[in-house]
């Protein structure tokens, strides 16, 4: 079983994005996960990790929920 962590920028108002990603991940992988955690951050951060491995970082990638779900799937099957 895996752990997913979604770290998002509170001052930037990214909670809605974090919740959208969390919901999509839970809908797809709830039976394969131990935990999905929302982690409050700042300085514009929005990073998704699977077992401490970064699968999405908004600094490097455009925000796309479907792509984030695909990356989580890839990491879970690795």
DSSP file (Angstrom, degrees, kcal/mol; ACC not computed):
  #  RESIDUE AA STRUCTURE BP1 BP2  ACC     N-H-->O    O-->H-N    N-H-->O    O-->H-N    TCO  KAPPA ALPHA  PHI   PSI    X-CA   Y-CA   Z-CA
    1    1 A X              0   0    0      0, 0.0     2,-0.2     0, 0.0    32,-0.2   0.000 360.0 360.0 360.0 151.5    0.0    0.0    0.0
    2    2 A X  E     -a   33   0A   0     30,-1.5    32,-3.7     2,-0.0    33,-1.2  -0.707 360.0-134.5-119.8 165.4    1.2    3.5   -0.8
    3    3 A X  E     -a   35   0A   0     -2,-0.2    48,-3.1    31,-0.2     2,-0.4  -0.980  14.7-160.3-120.6 132.5    0.9    7.0    0.7
    4    4 A X  E     -aB  36  50A   0     31,-2.8    33,-2.9    -2,-0.4     2,-0.4  -0.941   5.2-167.5-113.2 135.3    0.1   10.1   -1.4
    5    5 A X  E     -aB  37  49A   0     44,-2.5    44,-2.8    -2,-0.4     2,-0.6  -0.986   5.8-166.0-124.0 129.1    0.9   13.6   -0.1
    6    6 A X  E     -aB  38  48A   0     31,-3.2    33,-2.9    -2,-0.4     2,-0.5  -0.944   7.9-168.2-115.5 108.2   -0.4   16.7   -1.7
    7    7 A X  E     +aB  39  47A   0     40,-3.0    40,-2.4    -2,-0.6     2,-0.3  -0.864  14.9 175.6-100.3 126.0    1.5   19.8   -0.5
    8    8 A X  E     -aB  40  46A   0     31,-2.2    33,-2.7    -2,-0.5     2,-0.6  -0.912  35.8-104.3-134.3 155.7   -0.2   23.1   -1.5
    9    9 A X  E   > -a   41   0A   0     36,-1.3     5,-2.0    -2,-0.3     4,-0.3  -0.691  25.1-168.5 -83.1 115.8    0.3   26.8   -0.9
   10   10 A X  T > 5S+     0   0    0     31,-2.5     3,-1.8    -2,-0.6     5,-0.2   0.952  86.4  49.9 -69.2 -51.0   -2.2   28.1    1.6
   11   11 A X  T 3 5S+     0   0    0     30,-0.5    -1,-0.2     1,-0.3    31,-0.1   0.799 107.8  56.4 -60.8 -26.2   -1.6   31.9    1.0
   12   12 A X  T 3 5S-     0   0    0     33,-0.1    -1,-0.3     1,-0.0    -2,-0.2   0.575 113.3-118.6 -80.8  -8.9   -2.0   31.3   -2.8
   13   13 A X  T < 5 +     0   0    0     -3,-1.8     3,-0.5    -4,-0.3     4,-0.2   0.856  64.6 144.1  76.3  36.0   -5.5   29.8   -2.3
   14   14 A X     >< +     0   0    0     -5,-2.0     4,-2.4     1,-0.2     5,-0.2   0.289  35.5 103.1 -91.7  10.5   -4.6   26.4   -3.7
   15   15 A X  H  > S+     0   0    0     -5,-0.2     4,-2.7     1,-0.2     5,-0.2   0.911  78.7  54.2 -59.3 -42.9   -6.8   24.4   -1.3
   16   16 A X  H  > S+     0   0    0     -3,-0.5     4,-2.1     1,-0.2    -1,-0.2   0.908 109.7  47.4 -59.4 -42.1   -9.5   23.9   -4.0
   17   17 A X  H  > S+     0   0    0     -4,-0.2     4,-2.5     2,-0.2    -1,-0.2   0.923 111.5  50.9 -63.1 -43.7   -6.9   22.4   -6.4
   18   18 A X  H  X S+     0   0    0     -4,-2.4     4,-2.6     1,-0.2    -2,-0.2   0.905 111.0  48.3 -61.3 -42.0   -5.6   20.2   -3.7
   19   19 A X  H  X S+     0   0    0     -4,-2.7     4,-2.5     2,-0.2    -1,-0.2   0.873 110.0  52.2 -67.0 -37.0   -9.1   18.9   -2.9
   20   20 A X  H  X S+     0   0    0     -4,-2.1     4,-2.1    -5,-0.2    -2,-0.2   0.921 112.7  44.7 -63.6 -44.6   -9.8   18.3   -6.5
   21   21 A X  H  X S+     0   0    0     -4,-2.5     4,-2.5     2,-0.2     5,-0.2   0.916 112.6  52.1 -65.9 -43.4   -6.6   16.2   -6.9
   22   22 A X  H  X S+     0   0    0     -4,-2.6     4,-2.6    -5,-0.2    -2,-0.2   0.931 110.5  47.9 -58.3 -47.0   -7.3   14.4   -3.6
   23   23 A X  H  X S+     0   0    0     -4,-2.5     4,-2.4     1,-0.2    -1,-0.2   0.916 111.9  49.1 -62.0 -44.2  -10.8   13.4   -4.8
   24   24 A X  H  X S+     0   0    0     -4,-2.1     4,-1.6     2,-0.2    -1,-0.2   0.905 112.9  47.5 -62.7 -42.0   -9.6   12.2   -8.2
   25   25 A X  H  X S+     0   0    0     -4,-2.5     4,-2.9     1,-0.2    -2,-0.2   0.918 112.6  48.6 -66.2 -43.4   -6.9   10.1   -6.6
   26   26 A X  H  X S+     0   0    0     -4,-2.6     4,-1.5    -5,-0.2    -2,-0.2   0.887 108.8  53.6 -65.2 -38.2   -9.2    8.6   -4.0
   27   27 A X  H  < S+     0   0    0     -4,-2.4    -1,-0.2    -5,-0.2    -2,-0.2   0.879 119.2  34.7 -62.8 -36.8  -11.8    7.8   -6.7
   28   28 A X  H  < S+     0   0    0     -4,-1.6    -2,-0.2    -5,-0.2    -1,-0.2   0.857 134.0  18.4 -84.6 -37.6   -9.2    5.9   -8.7
   29   29 A X  H >X S+     0   0    0     -4,-2.9     3,-2.3    -5,-0.2     4,-0.6   0.185  72.6 125.4-128.3  16.7   -7.0    4.3   -6.1
   30   30 A X  G >< S+     0   0    0     -4,-1.5     3,-0.9     1,-0.3    -1,-0.1   0.837  81.4  50.7 -51.5 -38.0   -8.7    4.2   -2.7
   31   31 A X  G 34 S+     0   0    0      1,-0.2    -1,-0.3    -5,-0.1    -2,-0.1   0.640 110.8  50.1 -75.7 -13.0   -8.2    0.4   -2.4
   32   32 A X  G <4 S+     0   0    0     -3,-2.3   -30,-1.5   -31,-0.1     2,-0.4   0.377  99.3  79.6-104.4   2.4   -4.4    0.7   -3.2
   33   33 A X  E <<  -a    2   0A   0     -3,-0.9   -30,-0.2    -4,-0.6     3,-0.1  -0.870  51.3-164.7-119.9 144.9   -3.6    3.5   -0.7
   34   34 A X  E    S-     0   0A   0    -32,-3.7     2,-0.3    -2,-0.4   -31,-0.2   0.815  81.8  -7.3 -82.9 -38.2   -2.9    3.7    3.0
   35   35 A X  E     -a    3   0A   0    -33,-1.2   -31,-2.8     2,-0.0     2,-0.4  -0.991  45.1-155.9-160.9 145.3   -3.3    7.4    3.1
   36   36 A X  E     -a    4   0A   0     -2,-0.3     2,-0.4   -33,-0.2   -31,-0.2  -0.995  29.8-168.3-121.1 121.7   -3.8   10.6    1.1
   37   37 A X  E     -a    5   0A   0    -33,-2.9   -31,-3.2    -2,-0.4     2,-0.5  -0.897  19.5-147.3-117.3 139.1   -2.6   13.6    3.0
   38   38 A X  E     -a    6   0A   0     -2,-0.4     2,-0.5   -33,-0.2   -31,-0.2  -0.914  19.8-165.3 -97.9 127.4   -3.0   17.3    2.4
   39   39 A X  E     -a    7   0A   0    -33,-2.9   -31,-2.2    -2,-0.5     2,-0.3  -0.964  15.3-132.5-118.8 122.1    0.0   19.3    3.6
   40   40 A X  E     +a    8   0A   0     -2,-0.5     2,-0.2   -33,-0.2   -31,-0.2  -0.538  38.7 155.8 -75.9 134.7   -0.2   23.0    4.1
   41   41 A X  E     -a    9   0A   0    -33,-2.7   -31,-2.5    -2,-0.3   -30,-0.5  -0.689  24.0-147.1-139.3-167.5    2.7   25.0    2.6
   42   42 A X    >   +     0   0    0    -33,-0.2     3,-1.2    -2,-0.2   -33,-0.0  -0.811  62.3  71.2-150.7-169.5    3.6   28.4    1.2
   43   43 A X  T 3  S-     0   0    0      1,-0.2    -1,-0.1    -2,-0.2   -34,-0.0   0.800 121.2 -62.1  59.0  32.7    5.7   30.2   -1.4
   44   44 A X  T 3  S+     0   0    0      1,-0.2    -1,-0.2    -3,-0.1   -35,-0.1   0.588  86.7 163.3  78.6  10.8    3.6   28.9   -4.3
   45   45 A X    <   +     0   0    0     -3,-1.2   -36,-1.3   -37,-0.1    -1,-0.2  -0.360  15.7 163.1 -69.8 139.9    4.2   25.2   -3.7
   46   46 A X  E     +B    8   0A   0    -38,-0.2    12,-2.4    -2,-0.1     2,-0.4  -0.706  17.8 156.4-151.5 101.5    2.0   22.6   -5.3
   47   47 A X  E     -BC   7  57A   0    -40,-2.4   -40,-3.0    10,-0.2     2,-0.5  -0.979  27.6-156.4-132.0 137.5    3.7   19.1   -5.2
   48   48 A X  E     -BC   6  56A   0      8,-2.5     7,-3.0    -2,-0.4     8,-1.5  -0.968  16.8-174.5-115.1 128.7    2.2   15.6   -5.3
   49   49 A X  E     -BC   5  54A   0    -44,-2.8   -44,-2.5    -2,-0.5     2,-0.5  -0.942  17.3-158.6-123.2 144.1    4.3   12.8   -3.9
   50   50 A X  E >  S-BC   4  53A   0      3,-2.6     3,-1.9    -2,-0.4   -46,-0.2  -0.985  87.9 -18.6-118.4 117.6    3.8    9.0   -3.8
   51   51 A X  T 3  S-     0   0    0    -48,-3.1    -1,-0.1    -2,-0.5   -47,-0.1   0.915 129.6 -52.5  48.5  48.7    5.8    7.4   -1.1
   52   52 A X  T 3  S+     0   0    0    -49,-0.3     2,-0.6     1,-0.2    -1,-0.3   0.446 112.9 121.8  70.4   3.2    8.0   10.5   -0.9
   53   53 A X  E <   -C   50   0A   0     -3,-1.9    -3,-2.6     2,-0.0     2,-0.3  -0.865  66.5-124.7 -97.1 123.1    8.7   10.4   -4.7
   54   54 A X  E     +C   49   0A   0     -2,-0.6    -5,-0.3    -5,-0.2     3,-0.1  -0.515  36.7 166.6 -69.5 123.8    7.6   13.6   -6.5
   55   55 A X  E     +     0   0A   0     -7,-3.0     2,-0.3    -2,-0.3    -6,-0.2   0.549  69.6  23.1-110.2 -15.8    5.2   12.8   -9.3
   56   56 A X  E     +C   48   0A   0     -8,-1.5    -8,-2.5    15,-0.1     2,-0.4  -0.962  55.7 173.8-152.6 134.8    4.0   16.4   -9.9
   57   57 A X  E >>  -C   47   0A   0     -2,-0.3     3,-2.2   -10,-0.2     4,-2.0  -0.956  25.5-146.9-139.5 119.1    5.5   19.8   -9.2
   58   58 A X  T 34 S+     0   0    0    -12,-2.4   -11,-0.1    -2,-0.4     5,-0.1   0.720  97.9  67.2 -62.1 -19.3    3.8   22.9  -10.5
   59   59 A X  T 34 S+     0   0    0    -13,-0.2    -1,-0.3     1,-0.2     3,-0.1   0.765 116.9  24.5 -68.1 -24.0    7.1   24.6  -11.0
   60   60 A X  T <4 S+     0   0    0     -3,-2.2     2,-0.3     1,-0.1    -2,-0.2   0.623 123.6  46.0-113.2 -20.0    7.9   22.1  -13.7
   61   61 A X  S  < S-     0   0    0     -4,-2.0     2,-0.2     0, 0.0    -1,-0.1  -0.899  77.4-111.8-130.8 151.8    4.5   20.9  -15.0
   62   62 A X        -     0   0    0     -2,-0.3     2,-0.5     1,-0.1    -5,-0.1  -0.584  47.4 -98.6 -77.7 146.6    1.2   22.5  -16.0
   63   63 A X        +     0   0    0     -2,-0.2     2,-0.3    -5,-0.1    -1,-0.1  -0.543  58.7 151.7 -71.9 117.6   -1.7   21.7  -13.7
   64   64 A X     >  -     0   0    0     -2,-0.5     4,-2.3     1,-0.1     3,-0.2  -0.868  33.1-158.2-149.4 108.8   -3.8   18.9  -15.2
   65   65 A X  H  > S+     0   0    0     -2,-0.3     4,-2.5     1,-0.2     5,-0.2   0.898  94.9  52.5 -58.1 -43.6   -5.7   16.6  -12.8
   66   66 A X  H  > S+     0   0    0      1,-0.2     4,-2.2     2,-0.2    -1,-0.2   0.888 109.9  48.8 -61.6 -38.8   -5.9   13.7  -15.4
   67   67 A X  H  > S+     0   0    0      2,-0.2     4,-2.4    -3,-0.2    -1,-0.2   0.896 109.7  51.8 -68.2 -39.5   -2.1   13.9  -15.9
   68   68 A X  H  X S+     0   0    0     -4,-2.3     4,-2.4     2,-0.2    -2,-0.2   0.925 109.7  49.7 -61.6 -43.6   -1.5   13.8  -12.1
   69   69 A X  H  X S+     0   0    0     -4,-2.5     4,-2.6     1,-0.2    -2,-0.2   0.909 109.9  51.3 -61.9 -42.1   -3.7   10.8  -11.8
   70   70 A X  H  X S+     0   0    0     -4,-2.2     4,-2.5     1,-0.2    -1,-0.2   0.911 110.3  49.0 -60.7 -41.7   -1.8    9.1  -14.6
   71   71 A X  H  X S+     0   0    0     -4,-2.4     4,-2.2     2,-0.2    -2,-0.2   0.889 110.6  49.8 -67.1 -38.8    1.5    9.8  -12.9
   72   72 A X  H  X S+     0   0    0     -4,-2.4     4,-2.5     2,-0.2    -2,-0.2   0.930 110.5  51.1 -62.8 -44.1    0.2    8.4   -9.6
   73   73 A X  H  X S+     0   0    0     -4,-2.6     4,-1.9     1,-0.2    -2,-0.2   0.924 109.8  49.9 -57.9 -46.0   -0.9    5.3  -11.4
   74   74 A X  H  X S+     0   0    0     -4,-2.5     4,-0.6     1,-0.2    -1,-0.2   0.906 111.9  47.6 -60.2 -42.4    2.5    4.9  -13.0
   75   75 A X  H >< S+     0   0    0     -4,-2.2     3,-0.5     1,-0.2    -1,-0.2   0.876 110.5  51.8 -68.6 -36.8    4.2    5.3   -9.6
   76   76 A X  H 3< S+     0   0    0     -4,-2.5    -1,-0.2     1,-0.2    -2,-0.2   0.822 111.9  46.6 -68.8 -30.2    1.8    2.8   -8.0
   77   77 A X  H 3<        0   0    0     -4,-1.9    -1,-0.2     1,-0.2    -2,-0.2   0.535 360.0 360.0 -89.1  -5.4    2.5    0.2  -10.6
   78   78 A X    <<        0   0    0     -4,-0.6    -1,-0.2    -3,-0.5    -2,-0.1   0.486 360.0 360.0 -75.3 360.0    6.3    0.7  -10.5
